[in-house]
Amino acid sequence: MKSGKRIIIIGGVAGGASCAARARRLSEEAEIILVEKGPYVSFANCGLPYYVGNVIKREEALLVATPAMFKNRFNIDVRPGSEATSIDRENSEVEIVEGATGRRYREKYDALVLSPGASPIRPPVPGIDLPGIFTVRNIPDIRLIKGWIKRTNGRRAMVVGGGFIGLEMTENLEKLGIEVVIAEMQQQVMPVMDAEMISPVHEELKLHGVTLLLGDAVTGFEQMDDGSLSIQMKSGGTQKADLVILAVGVRPETKLARDCGLEIGELGGIRVNDRMVTSDPKIWALGDAVEVRDFVTGRWTLLPLAGPANRQGRIAADVIFGRDRAFRGGQGTMVCGVFTLRLASTGPSEKALKRAGLWQDCEKVYLHPSNHATYFPGAKPISLKLIFSKSDGRVIGAQAVGQEGVEKRIDVISMAIQKNGTVFDLEEAELSYAPQFGSARDPVNMAGMIAANVLRGDANVVQWEELEDSDAFVIDVREPVEFRKGHVDNAVNVPLNELRGRMGELPKDREIWAYCQVGQRSYYASRVLLQHSFDVKSLSGGYKTRQLRKPVSSEQSSEQ
């Protein structure tokens, strides 16, 4: 496209705003118009929960860029409070309604970029529109929530949904001294991750006084005489709250695209290619509204994350001006804080892979290293799960939870996935080390080493979920004091330091499964026994992983 053409961008925030700024950097001649339905063209929506909790003190801090800044710095015509209502593809025109005046007008385009985002889902249950029930999408939403709390002096809140927004809002409401109940339809919060990795998060929430209603759903709301809300649950119980936060997910905003006949994918997002081009070669789309390819699986996916939206905006601008750029796909790399814990992941989870029928060639290992050298004060444990290909060792996904250093490790593994790296690459990765920041064998290296040992045949691992149906001879190689604190039923305590002298007690005609606390000693034990002709396997991640796999207890309290 010639640089002097007209570009219209529908929607700002991460995707649209980054596309507009990038387009200007590529062409001084282009006319760039950014149409935004809301009052703010670019704001930090990921910071909204923290403004509720007064972690972010000033609303102005959430404003990334203003219309005046776009005009003065980039010479971009930003039109806040204006809504694009239809697209005439045949004539390359967009109809726009000016919110303040109701004036309707049409604008021609040479390239049209759709960045409408996604809207919070409001479940179709009775009473969903009652006062005191809120969603979290933009600054006006947060103003309403803060105003409601101040006006009603609400002391009890229900958060419906335990994903990113639900957990972040829970933490920030608790900072205000508000008692919080989380209602989540799944048997765990943060359903995008595997259940065992979320076990510490449930404990952390309960430690901070949060009530968990897992495997339950809201069926209706009623307003009480005192202004509070009575909330009916599918389980039959009733909850009472002064305010409700709906955080059950988002739905791509696709009305404009549907109405003008653009292709919509099976997941409900605007279908684009890797150049962010829709089924119309003059229209691009990006951000929360689009379907893109999963980098690992190659399947279509929705990716409502700010980072990918920002990159897609840059790529769309480059392609509009003839540059050879492509979006490599998304892998859902994320991090979330929950009080003192951080949880992070990259790539598909085990359950997602199994749901897609892609687990056959996959293996997993667990480890529980410290975030830095244990001899340096303040070391904190990290629980890490690594998923990889059995055939070639390619890294597929990873999840981690801990108090410090979690996101650092997931970011390294994320880059390995993007470069089609293997567990052998993780094993050899050269990472920065000083005792207060890491270890000579970083947790990333350790994950790679453990997985590489499995692929080389140096370690035969089995998973804890296989134990129930096994008739293996189970040995606990921890010290007796550890064994007495808790152990597997029917396990025989053979401490590692006594193993060579007690081999006569072990069967050679039966498979032996060894475990310790985190997996290191059982690996040592398996190496000893393998070289003495025993058929031995090590339970991945040790007894600590076994504890993570305990069923979640849900606090199903009711108030009549």
N, C-alpha and C positions, 0 to 999 in steps of 0.2 A: 504494500500500500504506500502511496506517495505520502511524504511527511506532512503535507499541508492539508490533509483531510480532516473530517469532523468525527470525533469519537464521543459517544454518549455512554456513560457508565451509570447503571441503575443500582444504587446501594453503595454505602461506604464501608465503614469499620475496617477490618483487617484486609479483606480481599479487594474491594472496590477502591479504597483509598490508596493502597499500595500500587494498584494498577494505574491509577491516575497519575501519581507522582512519578512512577517509572516511565510512563508514556511521555510526560513532559521532559524528562531527562534525555529521552531519545529523539525528541523533535521539538524545536522551538516554534515551528510553523503550524503544527496541528492545533485545531480548536478542540478543547477538552471540556465537556460539560458533565458534572457529577450531580445526579438527582438523588436526594435522600429523603425518604418519607418522614423520618423522625427529625427532631430538632438538632441532633448531633451527628456530624459527618464521620467523625473518627474518635472513638472512645475505648477505654480499656474495659471491655465487658468481663474479662477474667478477674478484674479487681472488684466487681460489684459486691460480692459477699463480704469482702473485707472493709468496704465502706459501711456496711450495715453494722459490723462489729467494732467500728471506730479504730480499726488498725490503720486504715487510710482516713485521715482526719478531714481533708477538704475535698469537696466534690470536684473542684477544679483540677485536682491531681489526676482525675480519671480522663480528662480531655487530652487526647493525643495530638489532635490538630483541629483548628477552628476554620470556618469558611474564610475568615480574613487572612489567616496564615496561608491557606491554599491559594488565595488570590494574590497576595503580596509576594510570596516566595516562589510559587509555581505558575502563576498566571492561569489558574484553573477556575472556571466558572462553577461554583458550588451553589446548589439550590436546595437548602434544607426546608423541611416542611412541605415538600412537593412530592406527589406520588405519580409514578408512571402507571397508567391505567390500561393501556393496550399498545400492541405492536402491530404495525402494518408492514408486513415483510415485503409485499409486492412493491410498495413505494418507499421502503426503507425509512419509515417514520414512526415516531413514538408519540403517543398522546400523553400529556402531562396535565395534572390538576394542581393548581396552586392552593395549598391548604388554607392560607389566611384569607384569600379573596374568592375562592371557588372558580377562578378563571381557568378555562380549558384552552390548551393550545397544542400545536404539533411541532415536533422538531425532526429535521432530516438527520440521518446518520450515514456515514461510510462504514463505520464499525460500531457495533453495539455490544456492550459488556454487561451481563446480568450477574449481580452480586446481591441478591435479595435476602440471603441468609436463611435461617430456619426459625420457626415459631414454637414456643413452648406448647406441649400437648396439654389440653384440658380434658380430662376424662369425662365422658358423657354420663355423669351420675347426678341424681337429684341434688339441688342446692349448690351446684358448682359455682354459681355466680353470686353467692351471698357475700356481703361485706366481710372483710377479714381473710379472704382467700386470695393469695397472690401468686404470680409467677415472677421469674427473675430473668429479664432479657436486656433491659436498658436502664438508663439513669432515672427516667420517670417512674419505672417500677420500684426502684429502690427508694425514691422519695416517698412513695405511697407506703412502703413497708415501714420506713423509719417514722413517718408521721403517725401511722397507726399505733406503733409501739408506744410512742410518746403520749398520744392522746388517750389510749386505753390503759396504759400502764400494764400491758399484757405480761403475764408471768409464765404462761405455758403455751408451747407451740407444737404443732405437728408438722413434720416434714414428710411429704408423700414422695417417696423415691430416694434410694440410697446411692445414686451415682455421684458424679463430680459436684454438681450444684447442691445436691442434697447434703452431702458431707460437709462441704465448705460453709453452707448456710447453718448447719447444725453447730459447727465449731464457733461461728461468729455470734449466733444467738446465745449460746452458752456463755460467751464472754460478757454478754449484757445481763447475765444472771437469770436468763430465761430457761426454764425446764423444757427439755426437748424429747419428743417421741418421734422415732423414725418408723414409718410403715413402708415396707418393701415387699413386693409380690414374690420376688425370688427368695431363696433360703439364705441369702448373703447380701451384704451391701457391696457396692462396686461390682456388679454382675459381669462386667467385661473381663475381670480377672478370674483365675481359678480359685475354687472355694478354699482350699487349704492355705493359700497365701493371704487370705483375708481374715483368718482366725485371729491374728493379733489385733486387727482393726476392731473387731467386735469387742474384744477385751478392753481395748483403749476407750471405746465409746462408753462402755458400761462403767469404767473407772471414773469417767467424767459425768456420771449421772444420767446418761442418755438411755432411754428405754427403747428396746428394739422389738418391733413387731414384724418378724420375718415370715415369709410365706403367707402373708395376709394382704388384703386389699381393701380400700375404702369403697363402700357401696352407696354412701349418701351423706349429706350434710343437713343439719337443721339449726336454726338460730334459736338460742335460749332467751328467756326474759331478761337476763342480765347482759345480753349482747354477745356472750360467748357462743362457741359452736359445739354442737353435739355431733360426733362423727361416728357413723355406723360402719362396722367392719364386716368383712365377708365371713369371718370366723364366728360372728354372732355377738361379739363384744361391742362396747360403746366407749369412745374416748371423748374427753372434753378438752378444748383448746381455746385460747384467746386469739390465735391467728394460725393460719395454715399456709405453708409454702408448698406449691406444686412443683415438683422436680422429677417428673416421670419421663423426661426425654423431650426431644425436639423433632419437628417434622419439617422437611424442606419446603420453603416457600416457592411454589412452582406455578401459581395461577397465571402470571403473565406468559410463561413459557407454554403452558398447556393451551391457553386461549389462542395463541398464535400458531399452534400446531407443531411446536418443537418436540423432538422425541423425548419421552420420559421413560426412565428405566424401571425395572421390576421392583426396585427398592423405593421408588417414589421420587427419585431425584432426577434432575436434568441430566440427560446422557451427553457426555462430552468425550472427545478423543484425547490423546496425550498432549495435544496442542491447546487444549481447553476450548476447542471449537465444537459448537453444537451441530445438530443436523442441518442448520443453515450456515453456509460458509461466511456470512457477514456478521454472525452473532457468536460471541464467546460467553461462557458462563464459568463461575468459579465459587469456591467457598462452601458453606454449609448446604447450599442448595443443589450441589451436583453429585453425581455418582462417578467415582474414579476407580481405577484398578488397584486392588491390593497388591503391593509390591511382592509379597511372599507367595501368595496363593494364585495370583492372577485373576481372582474373581472380582466382580463389581462390589463396591462397598461405599457406604456413606462415611464421611470423615469430618465431623463437626469440631474441628480444632483450629485454633488461630494460626499456628505455624504453617500448616499446609495451605491455608487460605492466602496467607501473605505471599508464599512462594508462587502459588497459582496466579495471583495478580500480576506479579513480575513477568511470569512466563507468557501470560496472555498479551501483555503490552509488547514484549519482544516479538511475538509471532505476528501481531498486528503490523509491526514495522519491518516484517520480512526476515527476522532473525530465525535461525534454526534452533529452536528450543523445544524441549518436551518435558512434561511432568513424569517423573520416573515411577510414580505410584505412591500410595500411602501405606504406612505400616503401623499407624496408631500409637506412636510413641507418646507417652503421657506420664505425668507425675501429679500427685495430689497429697496435700497435707491434711492430717487428721490429728489435731492436738499435738502430741509430741512425736507422732509417727509420720513417716513419709512412705508412700507406696508408689511404685513406678513400674511401667511395663513397656515392651516394644514387641511388635510382631504378634501373630495370632496366639491365643491361649490354647491350652490342651483341649478344652471343651469345644472351642470354635473349630479346631482342626478335626475333631471327631465328628462334630455336627456336619461338617462339609465332606466327610468321608476321606480325609487326607492324613489320617494318623498312622496308616500301615507302615510307612517308612520312617516314623518318628521315634525318638527315644528321649528320655528326660533324666536329669540328675538334679539333686538338691544339695545345697551346702549352706553352712551357717558360719561364715567367717566374721571377723571384726572389721570395722570400718577403717581402722588403722592399727599400727603395731600395738600388741597387747601390753608391752612393757611401758608404753607411754600412757600417762594418766588419761582417763576419759574414754577409753575404747568402748564402742557400742556394737552389739551384734547386728548382722544383716542376714536375713533369710533370703536366699536366691534360688530361683528355679530356672534352669536352662533347657530349652527344647532344641533338638538338632536332628539332622538326617542320619539315619543308620547307614545309608549306602555311601555317602561321601563326606559326612561330617559338617555339611553346610549348616550354619546357625539359622534357626527358624524363628525363635522367640525367646523372651526372657521376662521374668517378673521378680520383683524384689520388694521387701518391706523392712523397715528399720528406722532408727532415730536419726542417723547421720550417714552421709555418703552413698545413699541409695541411688539418687538420680545420676550421680557421676558414673556409676557402673553401668546403669542402663543406657546412658548416652553413648558410652564406648561400644557396647554391644549393638546398639542401634546402628552406628556407623559400620560395624562389621557386617551387619545384615545388608545394608545399602550397597556394600562393595562385594556382596556374595561371598563373604568370608566364612571360614570354617572354624571348628573348635581348635584346630591346630594353629590357626592364626591367633585366637585368643590366648592359647598356651604360650605363644611366643611374643605377644604384644609387649612393647616397651612403654611402660607407664611411669609417670613421675612418682618418686618415693622420698619421703622424709617421714620419720616415725609419727609425727602428729597428723599426717595426711593420708598415709597408706602403709603398705607393707612391701617388703622385698618381693613377696609373692602376693600381688594384689588379688582381691576377690575375683576380678575378671580372669587373671591368669589361672587361679585355682579352679574356676568353673571349666576353663578350657582343658586343664590338665586332667580333671576327673573324667570329662567326656572323652578326651583322647585316650585315656586308659581303657575306657569301655570299648572304643572302636578298635584299639590295638589288641584287645583280648587280655590285657593285663588285669582287668577287673570285670567280674561278672556281676552286674547289679540286677536287683529285683525291686519292685515297688511295694510299698506297704499295703496297698489295696489288694495285692495278691496273697497276702498272708492268710487271710481267713479261709481260703479254699485249698491251702497247701498242707501237705503232711511232712514238710521238711523238719529236720532236727534244728531247732533254733538255739543259738548260743548268744549270750550277752557278754561282750568282752570288756565291759566297764568294771570298775572297782566295786567290791561288795557294798560299800556305803552308798554308791550310786544306784546299785541294783535294788537295795532295800527301799529307796525313795519311790520306786515305781519301775515296773518292767512288764514285758509281754508274758501273758499266761503260758505256762509250760516251758518257758525259756530256762536254759541251764546257764548259770553264771560261771564263765571260764575267763577270768581276767587276762588281758593280753599278755601281761608279764609272766603269767603261769602257763601260757598256752603250750609251749614246747614240751613242758614236763607232764602235761595232762592229755596228750593226743590219744593215749590209749583209751580214754573215756568216750571218744568220738567215733561214730559209726562210719565205716567205709562203704557200706552198701546202701547208704541213704544220703540224699541231698542235705547239705548243711547250709543254713542261712545265718549269717553273723550280723550283729548290729552293735553299735556303741551309742554315744550321745549325739554326735553330729556326722559320723561317717568315716572319720579319719582312722581311728583304731580298728574298725571292722575291715577297712581296706588292708591295713597292715596284716591283720589276722588272716584275711583271705589269701594274701600273697604267700604267707607261711604255709597254710594248709594246701594250697594248690601245688606247691613244690614238694609236698609229701603225699601227693596222689589222692587227696580228698576232693570230692565233688562239692565245691563251696561257692556261695554267692553272698554278696553284701547288700544289705537293705539300704537303699539310697537315702542319704541325709540323716540317718540315725534316728534315735528315739525322739529327738526334737521334732523331726518331720512327722513321726507317728502322732505326737501331741497336736500338731497343727491339723491333722486329719480328723480329730475328734468331732462328733456331731455338734452343730451350733445350737446353743440353747436360746430360745426366743422368749422374751418376757411378755406373755400374753395377758396383761392385766386389763380388766374392764371396769368402767365406772358407770353405774346405772343412775 
